[in-house]
Amino acid sequence: MARPGRKQTDPVEPDEANPLNVAINSAARETMTMVREALGRKDVMLAFQPVIQSARPDRPAFYEGFIRVLDGAGRVIPARDFMGTVETTELGRIIDCLSLEMGMQALERQPNLRMAINMSARSIAYPNWMRTLRRGLKASPTAGERLILEISEESAMVMPDIVCVFMQDLQKQGISFALDDFGAGVTSFRYLKQFLFDFIKIDGQFIRGIADSPDNQCMTRALLAIAHEFDMHAVAESVESARDAEVLMAMGMDCMQGYYFGAPSVTPPWKAAREKRRRA
């Protein structure tokens, strides 16, 4: 039956028809408000996760820095709750700038550190991002040769020609590049040859549980062969068990990253050592 006062022919608004949608949309708006306010306060920190060289698993080849956005109570707002939404907005550009700023500061403070920082290709034309990079390079003359910029496969393919020029310019300054989440999208092999990434990070969907998945082993071997054919180092993402790590090492994977080797931490080894000395 139709509600009183509403004609049967009147359209029913989707949110009105589904209370669950109302709750989900309200929660999403609240999350975005928290993120916007946190970025305005610069209430963020960087977490570091080791990337292990297969030939030398006793020490990291480099670290990847992940931005953590904090709410008003100091709790981390899960990235999965907002990253997809902000990717194409100015909030995404602000996050990229803050990630880079904190990464450059870490490189300046720790002369032996090599680390990767995530960015979207959409930030290439964002003036404040380039200003942040120049400021960091000026503060630490060796930072460029220790910096790796990770660009997701999805964003790289939005503007491949611009990404190619951008990479060529910064590689002249010693900066390296990694193609993140390789295999998750639809990279054109024509552009893959032109990009000249230094690292290719194979998406975790092919890596998790690889020891028990012949299909994933086949796909990973193919992606690894592509990386090596183009003289790029391959990194396996989301390595979560010793058995998976053994399979990847036997394949000839160059580097591995995942919870098996260490979770992202806001207190990396060099900070922990500093804190220990301070307490002593």
C-alpha positions in Angstrom: 0.0 0.0 0.0 1.1 3.5 -0.7 1.9 5.8 2.3 -0.8 8.5 3.1 0.0 11.7 1.2 2.2 9.9 -1.4 1.0 8.9 -4.8 1.8 5.4 -5.9 3.5 6.9 -8.9 5.9 9.1 -6.9 9.5 7.9 -7.0 10.9 6.6 -3.7 14.3 8.1 -2.9 17.0 5.3 -2.6 18.2 6.4 0.8 14.6 6.6 2.1 13.9 3.1 0.7 17.0 1.6 2.4 17.8 2.6 6.0 21.1 0.8 5.7 22.2 3.2 3.0 21.3 6.1 5.3 23.6 4.7 8.0 26.4 4.0 5.7 26.3 7.4 4.0 26.2 9.1 7.4 29.2 7.2 8.7 31.1 8.0 5.5 30.4 11.7 5.9 31.5 11.6 9.5 34.7 9.9 8.5 35.5 12.4 5.8 34.8 15.2 8.3 37.3 13.7 10.7 39.9 13.2 8.0 39.5 16.8 6.8 39.8 18.2 10.3 42.8 15.9 11.1 44.6 17.1 7.9 43.9 20.7 8.8 45.6 20.1 12.2 48.4 18.0 10.5 47.4 15.3 13.0 49.3 12.6 11.0 52.3 10.3 11.5 54.3 8.0 9.3 54.5 4.2 9.8 57.5 2.3 8.4 57.4 -1.2 7.0 60.6 -3.1 5.9 61.1 -4.3 2.4 63.5 -7.3 2.5 66.1 -8.2 -0.2 65.7 -11.9 -0.8 69.5 -12.4 -1.1 70.0 -10.6 2.3 66.9 -11.4 4.4 68.8 -10.3 7.6 68.4 -6.6 6.8 65.9 -4.4 5.0 66.7 -3.1 1.5 64.5 -0.1 2.2 61.4 0.9 4.1 58.0 2.0 2.8 56.3 4.9 4.7 52.5 4.8 5.2 50.7 7.9 6.4 48.4 7.5 9.4 45.6 10.0 10.0 44.5 10.4 13.6 41.1 11.4 14.9 40.5 13.9 17.7 41.2 11.2 20.3 44.6 10.2 18.8 43.2 7.0 17.2 44.2 6.0 13.7 41.4 6.4 11.1 41.6 3.2 9.0 42.9 4.2 5.5 40.4 1.8 3.8 37.6 4.1 5.1 38.7 7.1 3.2 41.6 6.6 0.8 39.4 5.5 -2.1 37.2 8.5 -1.7 39.9 11.1 -1.4 42.1 9.8 -4.3 40.6 12.2 -6.9 40.1 15.2 -4.5 42.3 17.9 -3.0 42.3 15.9 0.2 44.3 13.3 -1.6 46.8 15.9 -2.8 47.2 17.2 0.8 47.8 13.6 2.0 50.5 13.1 -0.6 52.1 16.4 0.4 52.1 15.4 4.1 53.5 11.9 3.3 56.3 13.4 1.3 57.1 16.1 3.9 57.4 13.5 6.7 59.3 11.1 4.5 61.9 13.8 3.6 62.2 14.7 7.2 62.9 11.1 8.0 65.6 10.9 5.3 67.2 14.0 6.6 67.3 12.8 10.2 68.5 9.2 9.3 71.4 9.5 6.7 71.5 5.7 6.1 67.8 5.3 5.5 66.3 4.5 2.1 62.6 4.7 1.9 59.6 4.7 -0.4 56.7 7.2 -0.2 53.4 6.7 -1.9 52.0 9.3 -4.3 49.2 9.5 -6.8 50.1 10.6 -10.4 47.4 13.2 -9.9 49.8 15.1 -7.5 52.3 15.7 -10.2 50.6 19.0 -11.2 49.9 20.0 -7.6 52.3 22.9 -6.9 52.6 22.3 -3.2 53.8 18.7 -3.8 56.7 19.8 -5.9 57.6 22.6 -3.5 57.6 20.0 -0.7 60.0 17.9 -2.7 62.4 20.7 -3.5 62.4 21.9 0.1 63.3 18.3 1.2 66.1 17.9 -1.4 67.6 21.2 -0.4 67.6 20.3 3.3 69.4 17.0 2.6 71.6 16.7 -0.5 71.6 12.9 -0.3 67.9 12.5 0.1 67.2 12.2 -3.6 69.3 9.1 -4.1 67.6 7.5 -1.1 64.0 8.4 -2.1 61.7 6.0 -3.9 58.4 7.4 -5.1 55.6 4.7 -5.4 52.9 5.4 -8.0 49.9 3.1 -8.2 49.3 1.3 -11.4 45.8 2.7 -11.6 46.8 6.4 -11.2 49.9 6.0 -13.6 47.6 4.9 -16.4 45.3 7.9 -16.0 48.1 10.2 -17.4 50.9 7.9 -18.7 52.6 10.5 -20.9 52.8 13.0 -18.1 54.1 10.3 -15.7 56.9 9.4 -18.2 58.2 13.0 -18.4 57.9 13.5 -14.6 59.9 10.3 -13.9 62.6 11.2 -16.4 63.1 14.6 -14.9 63.4 13.3 -11.3 65.5 10.3 -12.1 68.1 12.7 -13.3 68.3 13.9 -9.7 68.8 10.3 -8.4 65.2 9.6 -7.3 63.9 6.1 -8.0 60.4 5.0 -8.8 58.2 2.0 -8.0 55.0 0.9 -9.8 52.7 -0.1 -7.0 50.1 -2.9 -7.1 51.4 -4.3 -10.4 48.9 -6.8 -11.9 45.9 -5.3 -10.2 45.0 -2.9 -13.1 45.5 -2.8 -16.9 49.0 -1.5 -17.5 49.7 -1.0 -21.2 52.9 -2.8 -22.1 53.7 0.0 -24.5 53.8 2.4 -21.5 55.5 -0.1 -19.2 58.5 0.0 -21.6 58.5 3.8 -21.6 58.0 4.3 -17.9 61.4 2.8 -16.8 60.4 2.1 -13.3 63.2 1.0 -11.0 60.9 -1.4 -9.0 57.7 -3.2 -9.7 55.6 -4.2 -6.7 53.5 -7.3 -7.5 50.0 -7.0 -6.1 49.3 -8.9 -3.0 46.3 -10.8 -4.5 48.9 -13.0 -6.3 51.2 -13.4 -3.3 48.9 -14.3 -0.4 48.8 -18.1 0.0 51.0 -18.5 -3.0 52.6 -21.7 -1.6 49.3 -23.5 -2.0 48.1 -21.8 -5.2 49.5 -23.1 -8.5 47.5 -20.4 -10.3 49.1 -17.6 -8.3 52.5 -19.2 -8.8 52.0 -19.1 -12.5 50.8 -15.5 -12.5 53.6 -14.4 -10.2 56.3 -16.0 -12.4 54.8 -14.2 -15.4 54.8 -10.8 -13.7 58.4 -11.5 -12.3 59.6 -12.3 -15.9 58.0 -9.1 -17.2 59.8 -7.1 -14.5 63.2 -8.7 -15.2 62.7 -8.3 -19.0 62.5 -4.6 -18.5 65.4 -4.5 -16.0 63.2 -3.7 -13.0 63.5 -5.1 -9.5 60.4 -7.1 -8.4 59.0 -6.8 -5.0 56.3 -9.2 -3.7 53.7 -7.5 -1.6 51.7 -9.1 1.2 54.1 -11.9 2.2 52.5 -13.3 5.3 54.1 -16.7 5.9 57.4 -18.5 5.8 56.2 -21.0 3.2 55.1 -18.2 0.9 58.5 -16.5 1.4 60.3 -19.7 0.5 58.4 -20.2 -2.7 59.0 -16.6 -3.7 62.8 -16.9 -3.0 62.9 -20.0 -5.1 61.3 -18.2 -8.0 64.0 -15.5 -7.9 61.9 -12.7 -6.4 64.2 -9.7 -5.7 62.5 -8.3 -2.6 59.6 -9.1 -0.3 57.4 -7.1 1.9 54.6 -8.1 4.3 53.6 -8.9 7.9 55.9 -12.0 7.9 58.9 -9.6 7.8 57.3 -6.8 9.9 54.1 -4.8 10.3 54.1 -1.0 9.6 55.4 0.6 12.8 55.6 4.3 13.9 58.6 3.2 16.0 61.1 1.7 13.4 64.4 0.1 14.7 66.4 3.3 14.6 63.8 5.2 16.6 63.6 2.3 19.1 67.3 2.3 19.5 67.3 6.1 20.1 64.6 5.7 22.7 66.5 2.9 24.4 69.6 5.1 24.6 67.6 8.0 25.9 66.1 5.9 28.7 69.5 4.5 29.6 
